[in-house]
Amino acid sequence: MPRIEPIPWEKLKPEQRAAIQRGMDCGAYRIALPLQIFAYADHDQAPDDGDRHPNFPRHLLDGKLLELLRIRSAQLGGCEPCMASRKVAGATDEVVACLTSDSLRQELSDRERLAIEFLELLATDHHRIGDELYARMAQHFTTAEIIELGTTCGHMIGTHRFLHTLNVFGDSDPVIPYAPEQVGSTWAQLQPQAVISARKKSA
């Protein structure tokens, strides 16, 4: 059984069951269990607490927590533009300075420290995330918040690593120069003959 018990099939919303079943029928999903877990985070509207993050306006987690996660992920991934920006008032330079060392995080809330710990492990050694950490998180987060924490951290980590590879502040010429026809296009649209030739060779 997964660390977070999946929502029983019959307890899912009818539209959730229908969407999962369509995916199962067409072969897009092999098993339903992960989606039954992700379904915890399904919600119609964000909390009306005035603390919404501009990147994640419908998120269950508060804006300051999300901003600290975003910045710590950028630090770990070496994404300089994201490290430098501040999108929520509560994420002051003094607070951000605490993120780089566990010994400096006493000013953070229990939720913030746990979320940063989770993100760091997910980014550096996800095999160390086990029962003990999930049990501690469950003392400070709802199950829906834990699901959003996990999926958001995964998105942040991947995005910041990708942005680091782009060398945004580099001073050399671009490897790939701007070409207007490249915007919103696929390889097959721009190189139809090459695609046809490749298909013939593989046939």
C-alpha positions as CSV (number, residue, x, y, z in Angstrom):
1,M,0.0,0.0,0.0
2,P,1.4,3.5,-0.8
3,R,2.5,5.8,2.0
4,I,-0.6,7.9,1.4
5,E,-3.6,5.7,1.1
6,P,-5.4,6.3,-2.2
7,I,-8.9,7.6,-2.2
8,P,-11.2,4.6,-2.6
9,W,-12.5,4.3,-6.2
10,E,-16.1,4.6,-5.1
11,K,-15.2,7.8,-3.1
12,L,-13.8,9.7,-6.0
13,K,-15.9,12.3,-7.7
14,P,-17.8,10.8,-10.7
15,E,-15.8,13.1,-13.1
16,Q,-12.6,11.9,-11.6
17,R,-13.5,8.3,-12.0
18,A,-14.6,8.9,-15.6
19,A,-11.4,10.7,-16.5
20,I,-9.2,7.9,-14.9
21,Q,-11.3,5.2,-16.6
22,R,-10.9,6.8,-20.0
23,G,-7.1,6.9,-19.5
24,M,-7.1,3.2,-18.4
25,D,-9.3,2.2,-21.4
26,C,-7.0,3.9,-23.9
27,G,-3.8,2.7,-22.3
28,A,-2.6,6.1,-21.1
29,Y,-2.6,4.8,-17.5
30,R,-1.4,1.4,-16.4
31,I,-2.7,1.7,-12.9
32,A,-5.1,4.1,-11.2
33,L,-3.5,4.3,-7.8
34,P,-1.2,7.3,-8.4
35,L,-4.2,9.3,-9.7
36,Q,-6.3,8.2,-6.7
37,I,-3.6,9.8,-4.5
38,F,-3.3,13.0,-6.6
39,A,-7.0,13.4,-6.4
40,Y,-6.6,14.6,-2.8
41,A,-5.4,17.9,-4.1
42,D,-8.5,18.5,-6.3
43,H,-10.3,21.6,-5.1
44,D,-12.7,24.1,-6.7
45,Q,-11.1,27.3,-5.3
46,A,-8.1,28.5,-3.4
47,P,-8.3,29.5,0.2
48,D,-9.7,33.0,0.6
49,D,-6.8,34.2,2.9
50,G,-5.3,36.9,0.7
51,D,-2.0,35.1,0.6
52,R,-1.9,33.7,-2.9
53,H,1.4,33.3,-4.9
54,P,1.4,35.0,-8.3
55,N,2.8,31.8,-9.9
56,F,0.4,29.5,-8.1
57,P,-2.8,31.5,-7.5
58,R,-5.1,28.5,-7.0
59,H,-2.7,26.6,-4.7
60,L,-3.7,25.4,-1.3
61,L,-0.3,26.3,0.2
62,D,0.3,29.9,1.3
63,G,2.2,32.4,-0.8
64,K,5.2,32.8,1.5
65,L,5.8,29.1,1.8
66,L,5.6,28.7,-1.9
67,E,8.0,31.6,-2.4
68,L,10.6,30.1,0.0
69,L,10.3,26.8,-1.9
70,R,10.7,28.5,-5.2
71,I,13.9,30.3,-4.1
72,R,15.4,27.3,-2.3
73,S,14.8,25.2,-5.5
74,A,16.5,27.9,-7.5
75,Q,19.5,27.9,-5.2
76,L,19.8,24.1,-5.4
77,G,19.4,24.2,-9.2
78,G,21.7,27.1,-9.8
79,C,19.0,29.2,-11.5
80,E,20.4,32.8,-11.0
81,P,17.3,34.7,-12.3
82,C,15.0,32.9,-10.0
83,M,17.3,33.2,-7.0
84,A,17.4,37.0,-7.5
85,S,13.6,37.6,-7.8
86,R,11.2,38.1,-4.9
87,K,7.5,37.6,-5.6
88,V,6.0,37.7,-2.1
89,A,6.5,40.3,0.5
90,G,7.1,37.8,3.3
91,A,10.2,36.4,1.6
92,T,12.6,39.1,2.7
93,D,16.4,38.9,2.1
94,E,16.8,38.1,5.8
95,V,14.4,35.1,5.6
96,V,15.9,33.9,2.3
97,A,19.4,34.0,3.9
98,C,18.1,31.3,6.4
99,L,17.4,28.9,3.6
100,T,20.9,27.8,2.8
101,S,21.6,26.2,6.2
102,D,19.4,24.1,8.4
103,S,21.0,25.7,11.5
104,L,19.8,29.1,10.4
105,R,16.1,28.1,9.9
106,Q,14.9,28.7,13.5
107,E,13.0,31.8,12.4
108,L,10.9,29.7,10.0
109,S,7.7,28.0,11.0
110,D,7.5,24.2,11.4
111,R,5.6,24.0,8.1
112,E,8.2,26.0,6.3
113,R,11.1,24.0,7.7
114,L,9.5,20.7,6.8
115,A,8.6,21.8,3.3
116,I,12.2,23.0,2.7
117,E,13.5,19.7,4.1
118,F,11.2,17.8,1.7
119,L,12.3,19.9,-1.3
120,E,16.0,19.5,-0.5
121,L,15.7,15.7,-0.2
122,L,13.6,15.5,-3.4
123,A,16.3,17.5,-5.2
124,T,19.3,15.7,-3.8
125,D,18.4,12.2,-2.5
126,H,14.8,11.3,-2.9
127,H,15.4,7.8,-1.7
128,R,15.8,9.1,1.8
129,I,12.2,10.3,1.8
130,G,10.4,7.6,3.8
131,D,7.7,6.9,6.4
132,E,9.3,9.1,9.1
133,L,9.2,12.3,7.0
134,Y,5.7,11.7,5.8
135,A,4.5,11.1,9.3
136,R,6.1,14.4,10.4
137,M,4.5,16.3,7.5
138,A,1.1,14.8,8.3
139,Q,1.3,16.6,11.7
140,H,1.5,20.0,10.0
141,F,-0.1,19.6,6.5
142,T,-3.3,18.1,5.2
143,T,-3.1,15.3,2.8
144,A,-4.2,17.6,0.0
145,E,-1.4,20.0,0.9
146,I,1.2,17.2,0.9
147,I,0.2,16.2,-2.6
148,E,0.5,19.8,-3.8
149,L,3.8,20.2,-2.0
150,G,5.2,17.1,-3.8
151,T,4.0,17.9,-7.3
152,T,5.0,21.6,-6.9
153,C,8.5,20.8,-5.7
154,G,8.9,18.4,-8.5
155,H,7.9,21.0,-11.0
156,M,10.1,23.7,-9.4
157,I,13.2,21.4,-9.3
158,G,12.9,20.4,-12.9
159,T,12.2,23.9,-14.1
160,H,15.2,25.5,-12.2
161,R,17.6,22.8,-13.5
162,F,16.4,23.4,-17.0
163,L,16.7,27.2,-16.7
164,H,20.3,26.7,-15.3
165,T,21.2,24.8,-18.5
166,L,20.1,27.9,-20.6
167,N,22.9,30.0,-19.1
168,V,20.5,33.0,-19.0
169,F,23.3,35.5,-18.0
170,G,25.9,34.1,-20.4
171,D,28.0,36.5,-22.5
172,S,28.6,34.2,-25.5
173,D,26.5,34.0,-28.7
174,P,23.4,31.8,-28.5
175,V,23.8,28.2,-29.6
176,I,20.3,28.5,-31.0
177,P,19.6,31.9,-32.5
178,Y,16.1,33.5,-32.7
179,A,14.1,32.4,-35.8
180,P,10.4,33.5,-35.9
181,E,9.3,30.4,-37.7
182,Q,10.5,28.4,-34.6
183,V,7.8,29.9,-32.4
184,G,5.0,27.4,-31.6
185,S,6.2,25.0,-34.4
186,T,7.0,21.3,-34.5
187,W,9.8,19.6,-36.4
188,A,7.3,17.9,-38.7
189,Q,5.8,21.3,-39.7
190,L,9.2,22.9,-40.5
191,Q,10.9,19.8,-41.9
192,P,8.2,17.7,-43.6
193,Q,10.5,16.1,-46.1
194,A,13.0,15.0,-43.4
195,V,10.1,13.4,-41.4
196,I,8.8,11.6,-44.5
197,S,12.3,10.3,-45.2
198,A,12.7,9.1,-41.7
199,R,9.4,7.3,-41.8
200,K,10.3,5.5,-45.0
201,K,13.6,4.3,-43.5
202,S,11.9,2.9,-40.4
203,A,9.1,1.2,-42.4
